[in-house]
Amino acid sequence: MWVKLGYDPRKDVNARKYQTLDYRLKAMHGLGSTVRCKRNYSNYTLPYKSAPVSKQKPAVLTATLNQEQNLKKERHLYENVYIYREGMVPPSRQMFYQYCDVLVAEIQEMLAKLPDPLPGIRCHEKRGWLPTDFDVQCREILNKQVRAVLRKRMNIPEDHPTSLPRKRKYGIKLKYNKMINKKTKKNATNSTEI
């Protein structure tokens, strides 16, 4: 957040609308095709590192048409990066929004209804001027909206589960069973020796 020289938002209660909401979109079946990650590590690999020496990729200059299309996409993406509107899907899975840029009626009403803190109350280190779990409530509201939009886009029925099944950790259980088996074998051999 850019701040005017000399302005301290920790001393101004009205600065709470400029606090940051950390919104993360949880994994949902088929989400990778609709919401992309912020960083794609294939963009960071050098051409000579990503391909064998015998099959190096030649450098190709893009046409001006492609550059114009990319500029339009970037401009559209930039407009949606910092403002959340109802009925949209965030451009990436993790976003940082200021509360004043979350244009959801329910959240803006919640902000407006917040009472002023009592005199002498200081700004909290983590929550700022907002009450406990205010950010959790805002994330739940955004999650409901985003999931509804994604369900429509991906043609997923309302009663169909969208979360991915959890993987079981067999390795820990197997190690534990092996340890128990070793102990019981030792005890069995020690009891036969006596």
C-alpha positions in Angstrom: 0.0 0.0 0.0 1.3 3.4 -0.9 1.0 5.9 1.9 1.3 9.7 1.9 4.5 10.8 3.6 3.8 11.3 7.3 0.5 9.4 7.3 0.2 6.5 9.8 -2.7 4.2 9.1 -2.3 2.7 12.6 -3.5 5.9 14.1 -6.5 6.5 11.8 -9.5 4.2 12.3 -10.8 5.2 8.8 -7.8 3.4 7.3 -9.4 0.0 7.9 -10.9 0.0 4.5 -7.4 0.0 3.1 -6.4 -3.1 5.0 -5.5 -6.2 2.9 -7.6 -9.3 2.5 -5.5 -12.3 1.7 -7.8 -14.4 -0.5 -6.8 -17.9 -1.6 -8.9 -20.1 -3.8 -8.8 -23.7 -2.5 -8.2 -26.7 -4.8 -11.4 -27.6 -6.7 -11.8 -30.4 -9.3 -11.0 -28.9 -12.7 -9.8 -25.6 -11.3 -6.5 -25.6 -13.0 -8.1 -25.1 -16.4 -10.0 -22.0 -15.3 -7.8 -20.2 -12.7 -4.1 -20.1 -13.3 -1.3 -19.9 -10.8 0.5 -16.6 -10.5 3.9 -18.1 -11.4 4.6 -20.7 -14.0 8.1 -22.1 -13.5 8.4 -23.1 -17.1 8.7 -19.3 -17.8 11.9 -19.2 -15.7 13.8 -22.0 -17.4 16.4 -21.0 -19.9 16.0 -22.6 -23.4 19.4 -24.4 -23.2 18.4 -25.9 -19.8 14.9 -27.1 -20.8 15.9 -28.9 -24.0 18.7 -31.3 -24.8 21.8 -29.9 -26.5 21.0 -31.7 -29.7 17.5 -30.2 -29.9 17.9 -26.6 -28.9 14.9 -24.3 -29.5 15.6 -21.5 -32.0 14.7 -18.0 -30.9 11.6 -16.8 -32.8 10.4 -13.2 -32.9 6.7 -12.8 -32.4 4.5 -10.9 -34.9 3.1 -7.5 -34.1 -0.4 -9.0 -34.2 0.4 -11.3 -31.4 2.0 -8.4 -29.4 -1.2 -6.4 -29.8 -3.3 -9.3 -28.6 -0.9 -9.8 -25.6 -1.2 -6.1 -24.7 -5.0 -6.3 -24.7 -4.9 -9.4 -22.5 -2.5 -7.7 -20.1 -4.6 -4.6 -19.9 -7.7 -6.6 -19.2 -5.8 -8.6 -16.6 -4.4 -5.5 -14.9 -7.9 -4.1 -14.5 -9.1 -7.2 -12.7 -6.0 -7.8 -10.6 -6.7 -5.5 -7.7 -10.5 -5.1 -7.8 -12.9 -7.9 -7.0 -16.5 -7.6 -8.4 -19.4 -9.9 -7.8 -19.7 -12.7 -10.4 -16.0 -12.7 -11.4 -13.3 -15.3 -10.8 -10.0 -14.0 -9.4 -7.2 -14.0 -12.1 -5.0 -16.3 -9.9 -5.5 -18.6 -7.0 -4.0 -16.2 -4.4 -5.0 -12.6 -4.4 -4.4 -9.6 -2.1 -7.3 -7.2 -2.1 -7.9 -4.0 -0.2 -11.3 -4.0 1.5 -12.3 -0.9 -0.4 -11.6 -2.8 -3.7 -13.8 -5.7 -2.8 -17.0 -4.6 -4.5 -19.4 -7.0 -2.9 -22.4 -5.4 -1.3 -22.5 -7.7 1.7 -18.8 -7.1 2.6 -19.2 -3.3 2.1 -22.2 -3.3 4.4 -20.2 -5.2 7.0 -17.5 -2.6 6.8 -20.0 0.3 7.1 -21.7 -1.3 10.1 -18.5 -1.7 12.1 -18.6 0.5 15.2 -15.8 2.9 15.9 -13.4 1.5 18.5 -13.4 3.0 22.0 -11.0 5.8 22.7 -7.5 4.5 23.7 -7.8 1.3 21.7 -4.7 0.7 19.6 -4.4 -0.9 16.2 -3.9 -4.7 16.5 -0.7 -6.0 15.0 -2.3 -8.7 12.8 -6.0 -7.6 12.5 -5.5 -3.9 12.3 -8.7 -2.0 13.0 -11.0 -4.9 12.1 -12.6 -7.3 14.6 -11.6 -10.9 15.1 -12.6 -13.3 12.2 -13.8 -10.4 10.0 -11.4 -11.6 7.3 -12.7 -15.2 7.7 -16.3 -14.1 7.1 -15.2 -12.1 4.0 -13.3 -15.1 2.6 -16.4 -17.3 3.1 -18.6 -14.8 1.2 -16.0 -14.7 -1.7 -15.7 -18.5 -1.7 -19.5 -18.9 -2.1 -19.5 -16.4 -5.0 -16.5 -17.8 -6.8 -17.6 -21.4 -6.4 -21.0 -20.6 -7.8 -19.4 -18.9 -10.9 -17.0 -21.8 -11.4 -19.8 -24.3 -11.1 -21.7 -22.5 -13.9 -18.6 -22.3 -16.1 -17.7 -25.9 -15.7 -21.3 -27.2 -15.7 -21.0 -28.9 -12.3 -24.3 -29.6 -10.5 -24.9 -28.0 -7.1 -25.1 -31.4 -5.3 -21.8 -32.7 -6.8 -18.8 -32.5 -4.5 -16.1 -30.2 -5.8 -13.3 -31.0 -3.4 -10.6 -33.4 -4.4 -10.4 -36.7 -2.3 -7.5 -36.7 0.1 -4.6 -39.1 -0.4 -3.9 -41.5 2.3 -0.5 -41.7 3.8 0.3 -45.4 3.6 4.1 -44.9 4.2 3.6 -43.8 7.9 1.3 -46.7 8.7 3.6 -49.2 7.1 6.6 -48.0 9.0 4.6 -48.1 12.2 3.5 -51.7 11.5 7.0 -52.8 10.8 8.3 -51.3 14.1 5.5 -53.1 16.0 6.3 -56.4 14.2 10.0 -56.1 15.0 9.2 -55.5 18.7 6.8 -58.4 18.9 9.4 -60.7 17.2 12.1 -59.6 19.8 9.7 -60.2 22.7 8.8 -63.6 21.3 12.5 -64.6 20.9 13.4 -63.3 24.4 10.5 -65.2 26.0 11.6 -68.5 24.4 15.2 -68.0 25.6 14.2 -67.9 29.2 
